[in-house]
Amino acid sequence: MTEEEARRLLAAVRQASEATRAAHAAMLDISAERAEAVSAALDAGIPREQIAEAAGVARTMIYRIASGR
């Protein structure tokens, strides 16, 4: 392997790692927004089945989402 190939491969690793960090941070932000929305829907008395359908998850996941787990 040449030095140029190694630099190119390491640059690709750095770029992919940064993209992964950014995507993970965005996912955490969006998950927090969803948890707040689910909590608000629960507090408003909307049935869990309707919240689950809107969220695209099983009804049993609603409290886990709302608690941020």
GROMACS elastic network, one bead per residue, 0.5 to 0.9 nm:
[ bonds ]
;  ai    aj funct       b0    kb
    1     4     6  0.82126   500
    1     5     6  0.62664   500
    1     6     6  0.68323   500
    2     5     6  0.51917   500
    2     6     6  0.63547   500
    2     7     6  0.87260   500
    3     6     6  0.50929   500
    3     7     6  0.62245   500
    3     8     6  0.86328   500
    4     7     6  0.51315   500
    4     8     6  0.61852   500
    4     9     6  0.86571   500
    5     8     6  0.50505   500
    5     9     6  0.61187   500
    5    10     6  0.85210   500
    6     9     6  0.51450   500
    6    10     6  0.60332   500
    6    11     6  0.84410   500
    7    10     6  0.51561   500
    7    11     6  0.60103   500
    7    12     6  0.85836   500
    8    11     6  0.51331   500
    8    12     6  0.63052   500
    8    13     6  0.87765   500
    9    12     6  0.50482   500
    9    13     6  0.63041   500
    9    14     6  0.87372   500
   10    14     6  0.62051   500
   10    15     6  0.85799   500
   11    14     6  0.50551   500
   11    15     6  0.61107   500
   11    16     6  0.85672   500
   12    15     6  0.50830   500
   12    16     6  0.60639   500
   12    17     6  0.84090   500
   13    16     6  0.52350   500
   13    17     6  0.59858   500
   13    18     6  0.85696   500
   14    17     6  0.50993   500
   14    18     6  0.61511   500
   14    19     6  0.86135   500
   15    18     6  0.52407   500
   15    19     6  0.62513   500
   15    20     6  0.86468   500
   16    19     6  0.50603   500
   16    20     6  0.61378   500
   16    21     6  0.86936   500
   17    20     6  0.50036   500
   17    21     6  0.62447   500
   17    22     6  0.86730   500
   18    21     6  0.50679   500
   18    22     6  0.62001   500
   18    23     6  0.85606   500
   19    22     6  0.51404   500
   19    23     6  0.60786   500
   19    24     6  0.85204   500
   20    23     6  0.51110   500
   20    24     6  0.60442   500
   20    25     6  0.85790   500
   21    24     6  0.51445   500
   21    25     6  0.62034   500
   21    26     6  0.86538   500
   22    25     6  0.51688   500
   22    26     6  0.62169   500
   22    27     6  0.85892   500
   23    26     6  0.50898   500
   23    27     6  0.60734   500
   23    28     6  0.86638   500
   24    28     6  0.62415   500
   24    29     6  0.87204   500
   25    28     6  0.51837   500
   25    29     6  0.63777   500
   25    30     6  0.87536   500
   26    29     6  0.51305   500
   26    30     6  0.61870   500
   26    31     6  0.85050   500
   27    30     6  0.51427   500
   27    31     6  0.59594   500
   27    32     6  0.85535   500
   28    31     6  0.50659   500
   28    32     6  0.62110   500
   28    33     6  0.87161   500
   29    32     6  0.52212   500
   29    33     6  0.64070   500
   29    34     6  0.88042   500
   30    33     6  0.50177   500
   30    34     6  0.62386   500
   30    35     6  0.86329   500
   31    34     6  0.50334   500
   31    35     6  0.61403   500
   31    36     6  0.86424   500
   31    65     6  0.81890   500
   31    68     6  0.77653   500
   32    35     6  0.50155   500
   32    36     6  0.62349   500
   32    37     6  0.86484   500
   32    65     6  0.87889   500
   32    66     6  0.87980   500
   32    68     6  0.69227   500
   33    36     6  0.51542   500
   33    37     6  0.62440   500
   33    38     6  0.86731   500
   34    37     6  0.50191   500
   34    38     6  0.60809   500
   34    39     6  0.84732   500
   34    55     6  0.84641   500
   34    65     6  0.75597   500
   34    66     6  0.78807   500
   35    38     6  0.51329   500
   35    39     6  0.60566   500
   35    40     6  0.85352   500
   35    62     6  0.88161   500
   35    64     6  0.86911   500
   35    65     6  0.53111   500
   35    67     6  0.68891   500
   35    68     6  0.60321   500
   36    39     6  0.50801   500
   36    40     6  0.61069   500
   36    41     6  0.86018   500
   36    65     6  0.88240   500
   36    66     6  0.66388   500
   36    67     6  0.89245   500
   36    68     6  0.88305   500
   37    40     6  0.50824   500
   37    41     6  0.61759   500
   37    42     6  0.86270   500
   37    66     6  0.80444   500
   38    41     6  0.50613   500
   38    42     6  0.61510   500
   38    43     6  0.85431   500
   38    51     6  0.69675   500
   38    52     6  0.88372   500
   38    55     6  0.83422   500
   38    62     6  0.71299   500
   38    63     6  0.83718   500
   38    65     6  0.71625   500
   38    66     6  0.55749   500
   39    42     6  0.50633   500
   39    43     6  0.60471   500
   39    44     6  0.85051   500
   39    62     6  0.86959   500
   39    63     6  0.82522   500
   39    65     6  0.83471   500
   39    66     6  0.50887   500
   39    67     6  0.80213   500
   40    43     6  0.50191   500
   40    44     6  0.60990   500
   40    45     6  0.87516   500
   40    66     6  0.87978   500
   41    44     6  0.50446   500
   41    45     6  0.65159   500
   41    46     6  0.55886   500
   41    47     6  0.83572   500
   41    48     6  0.86261   500
   41    51     6  0.70628   500
   42    45     6  0.51946   500
   42    46     6  0.56276   500
   42    47     6  0.72513   500
   42    48     6  0.71229   500
   42    51     6  0.79175   500
   42    62     6  0.88193   500
   42    63     6  0.89301   500
   42    66     6  0.85217   500
   43    46     6  0.76096   500
   45    48     6  0.85792   500
   46    49     6  0.84672   500
   46    50     6  0.69190   500
   46    51     6  0.68990   500
   47    50     6  0.54745   500
   47    51     6  0.64999   500
   47    52     6  0.87284   500
   48    51     6  0.50035   500
   48    52     6  0.59336   500
   48    53     6  0.84539   500
   48    59     6  0.60427   500
   48    60     6  0.84666   500
   48    62     6  0.68223   500
   48    63     6  0.88885   500
   49    52     6  0.50907   500
   49    53     6  0.61356   500
   49    54     6  0.86429   500
   49    58     6  0.81329   500
   49    59     6  0.55075   500
   49    60     6  0.89869   500
   49    62     6  0.88205   500
   50    53     6  0.50635   500
   50    54     6  0.61842   500
   50    55     6  0.85616   500
   50    59     6  0.84350   500
   51    54     6  0.50965   500
   51    55     6  0.60995   500
   51    56     6  0.84797   500
   51    57     6  0.86742   500
   51    59     6  0.77335   500
   51    62     6  0.74159   500
   52    56     6  0.58695   500
   52    57     6  0.51537   500
   52    58     6  0.57818   500
   52    60     6  0.82105   500
   52    61     6  0.75757   500
   52    62     6  0.62874   500
   53    56     6  0.50565   500
   53    57     6  0.64202   500
   53    58     6  0.75860   500
   53    59     6  0.77672   500
   54    57     6  0.79863   500
   55    58     6  0.86213   500
   55    62     6  0.86044   500
   57    60     6  0.81945   500
   57    61     6  0.65223   500
   57    62     6  0.77030   500
   58    61     6  0.55312   500
   58    62     6  0.74249   500
   59    62     6  0.56879   500
   59    63     6  0.85345   500
   60    63     6  0.70357   500
   60    64     6  0.78806   500
   61    64     6  0.52339   500
   61    65     6  0.61704   500
   61    66     6  0.86519   500
   62    65     6  0.52009   500
   62    66     6  0.61657   500
   62    67     6  0.86513   500
   63    67     6  0.60566   500
   63    68     6  0.85219   500
   63    69     6  0.87815   500
   64    67     6  0.52177   500
   64    68     6  0.62236   500
   64    69     6  0.53401   500
   65    68     6  0.51074   500
   65    69     6  0.61137   500
   66    69     6  0.78273   500
